Structure formats: structure tokens, C-alpha cells
Amino acid sequence: MIQNRFSSHLLLILFYLFPLSSIQAELVNAPNKGAAWRKTMQELYKILAEMTTDTSSDQRFNAPENRKRIDKNTKKLVDRAHDLGNKVLSTDEDPTVKMLSQLFHDETKRAELALKSGNRSYARGILNHVSSYCIACHTRNSSGINFSSLPLEPRVEPMTKNLSPLEKGRFYAATRQYDRALDGFQEIINDALAPIERPLEWEQAVRFGLSIAVRVKKDPAQARSLVERVIGSPHAPFFLKQDALKWKESIIQWKDELSKRALSEEGLRQEAIQLTMQAKDLQKYSRDRAADVLYLRATAVIHELLQKYPEGRYAGEALLMAGMCYEVIRPLILDELHEVYYEACIKKVPYTPTSEVCYRHFEQSVYEGFTGSGGTFLPEDLKKKLLNLENLSHPKIFDKSQIH
């Protein structure tokens, strides 16, 4: 459905820029933003615990005693979505935050309207992926505060006991408690029967754990330990074991490259290009996941480049590479995130060869998304959007006949 087009981005940046009015002025003027940031995270931690648990089942979500809390938490998201772009809380210069702020507002508003109209099932569908969106943002790289020992509020603790091991792991990853998250994911991975009894949960734990080890921890040893357990699992799917063998090769190569990094704008650009090209060369077909470690490494470098040089010479290229990488690993991160980067690339460097390449990728992805057994049907507003982006993407040609 059209209204679900970008629902996967609902709360991608929830914990970066979700300001609380009571401390907003303090964040602008306080000499120690870290303390204010931690205070805000404590509050958001509680909201996420409530939302994650309340959306974990139809019965809980529709229980009369929970409706007031759900509606109140949803309203908080809508009220503060307007502040997403002002970077009150975050000093992160990565344009990802600003790019997705409007999507965040649109989707939280959609959830609120669904609740008011009585369509609670649709609202739950939007709100149910809270941790996924936060994970995608908080595991881009190692930037930000690591809340390794953030305590649960007493009245929230009983709620988290209702969550599955995977939901707990995702919850901790979403709230930047990476060590706790990894412990949770590894517990699932170490369960010899999980690949048989809970195959989807087991595979997700593998992929979430790998993402944290590679992009946040930047720890080849930790990533290799996780991969070795996949390879050694007697019940792991054959295809995943084959992918893991390639991941292991990439991790061994990565360990040898750690001391050779150049952190200048040019150095980060070259590293991102090299990793992206190595990943593409390793893939045998479009949905091949053997290059996931390389793509994860590439995105971490790309985000580092965008954070340090958001207005630099290679911002357009970085957005293009981000789109290309996320298009491959979208089942691991977010399904339509690549389109956001392609669109941002076109607007960042219009009328250039780079923007033209971004438009080709964007248009192809849109057509694929709206094509089914009955053909391709694009809504009128999307047709207009494509036309506007196409006009922005084509390089301008100098017409000598206009010289007088």
C-alpha cells in the first residue's frame, strides 16, 4: 500500500533528536551536553521499553488498560517530531538525521491518526518496529555515547521480562547498550537447537550481532568469534554457513588493514570506494549476502565521511555509495533506506553525473517497488516526484547558440 511506502523509517532516528521540552533550553546552553544527553536518554529508554512491550502482541496492544499509555507515547513522538532537524541534542553532522526527519514526522503522525480513527492494527504495524529503526541509526558506526550500564527504571523492568531474548537484544541495541545487546544475541546463537526451533530468530541474532561487532565495535576478533559459531553450528542453514565462510575471509583481511587507515577526507573517500568495489566484486548475484561484512564496513566509513565532511567535495559520492550499499544489505537494516540516500544525492549535487547515476538507481528501485503481477502502477504524486528528480539529475549542457 502507498501509505506503507516509507513506514520502515518511522523511528530510525528516535534517539538522536527526540527533544524533551523541559530540558531543551538546557541542552542549548549547558556547558556539559553529555549530562543532559544522558538525562534525555533515560527518559527515552523508558518510552522505548513501554512501546516495544506494548506492541509485542495484539492482546497487549489492544488491552483497555494499556491504551492510554500507548496513545500518550505516540502523541509525544508527534509533538516532538518537528524538532528533529534542529540538532538540539545531537552534534552528529551526518545528513542522515536531517534527511529522515520529515519521514519521521509523517509516519508518527500517521500512527497517531490511525489510533484516533480506531485502526489500531495499522497503528501497531507502524509502531511495532521501534527497535529496528533505532538499531539502524545507532549501529551506523561507533559515534555517540555507549550506555553500557544504563539501569532500567523499576516500573519498566517487569515489562521487559515479557520480551523474547531477541526482542531484549534489539531493545539494548536500540538504546546503545551494545555489550548487553551482544550478550543477548550471542546467547541465542549459542543455543544449538535455536536454528531448528527458532530459525528466523537465530538468523536475525547472527546478523544483528555481526552488524554491532563490525560497525560499532570495529572488532575483527569479536566478529570472527561470532562467525565461527555459525560455521560450527550443526544445524545452521547451508546457505548461511557458506556466507559465513566468506565473512570469515573478509574479517581476516580486515584485521590486517586496521593500522593502514587514513582519516582525511580523501582517505575516507578512497577507503569507502575500495570497500564498496571489493564488496561488489565478491557478490555473485544481486541478493548474494557473502559480502555483508564488506558492505557493513563500507557504510561505517561512509557515515564517518558524512559526519566529518557533510559539505565536503565528496558528499554527493558518499550519498551515492550509501544508497548502493544499503540497497544490498536492506534486509539487515531497513528496506527502503537506499532510496532516501539516492534522493538526497540528487538534491545535494544536482545537474551532475553523480546525480544522474543516483536518479537511475532511484527510479529503478521505485519501479520495482510498485510492480506486481498486474504490472506497474505508480501513484500520481510519485510520478511528479520522479519527474522533478529527473529534471534535477541531468547535467546541464552549455548551449553555444545562446552567446550574443
C-alpha positions, 0 to 999 in steps of 0.5 A: 500500500502507498501509505506503507511506502516509507513506514520502515523509517518511522523511528530510525532516528528516535534517539538522536533528536527526540527533544524533551521540552523541559530540558531543551533550553538546557541542552542549548546552553549547558556547558556539559551536553553529555549530562543532559544527553544522558538525562534525555536518554533515560527518559527515552529508554523508558518510552522505548521499553513501554512501546516495544512491550506494548506492541509485542502482541495484539492482546497487549496492544489492544488491552483497555488498560494499556491504551492510554499509555500507548496513545500518550507515547505516540502523541509525544513522538508527534509533538516532538517530531518537528524538532528533529532537524534542529540538532538540539541534542545531537552534534552528529553532522551526518545528513542522515538525521536531517534527511529522515526527519520529515519521514519521521514526522509523517509516519508518527503522525500517521500512527497517531491518526490511525489510533484516533480513527480506531485502526489500531492494527495499522497503528501497531504495524507502524509502531511495532518496529521501534527497535529496528529503526533505532538499531539502524541509526545507532549501529551506523558506526561507533559515534555517540555515547555507549550506555553500557550500564544504563539501569532500567527504571523499576516500573519498566523492568517487569515489562521487559521480562515479557520480551523474547531474548531477541526482542531484549537484544534489539531493545539494548541495541536500540538504546546503545547498550551494545555489550548487553545487546551482544550478550543477548544475541550471542546467547541465542546463537549459542543455543544449538537447537535455536536454528531448528526451533527458532530459525528466523530468530537465530538468523536475525541474532547472527546478523544483528550481532555481526552488524554491532561487532563490525560497525560499532565495535570495529572488532575483527576478533569479536566478529570472527568469534561470532562467525565461527559459531555459525560455521560450527553450528550443526544445524545452521542453514547451508546457505548461511554457513557458506556466507559465513565462510566468506565473512570469515575471509573478509574479517581476516583481511580486515584485521590486517588493514586496521593500522593502514587507515587514513582519516582525511577526507580523501582517505575516507573517500578512497577507503569507502570506494575500495570497500564498496568495489571489493564488496561488489566484486565478491557478490555473485548475484544481486541478493548474494549476502557473502559480502555483508561484512564488506558492505557493513564496513563500507557504510561505517566509513561512509557515515564517518565521511558524512559526519566529518565532511557533510559539505565536503567535495565528496558528499554527493559520492558518499550519498551515492555509495550509501544508497548502493550499499544499503540497497544490498544489505536492506534486509539487515537494516531497513528496506527502503533506506537506499532510496532516501540516500539516492534522493538526497544525492540528487538534491545535494549535487544536482545537474551532475553525473553523480546525480544522474547515476543516483536518479537511475538507481532511484527510479529503478528501485521505485519501479520495482517497488510498485510492480506486481503481477498486474504490472506497474502502477505508480501513484500520481504524486510519485510520478511528479516526484520522479519527474522533478528528480529527473529534471534535477539529475541531468547535467546541464549542457552549455548551449553555444547558440545562446552567446550574443 
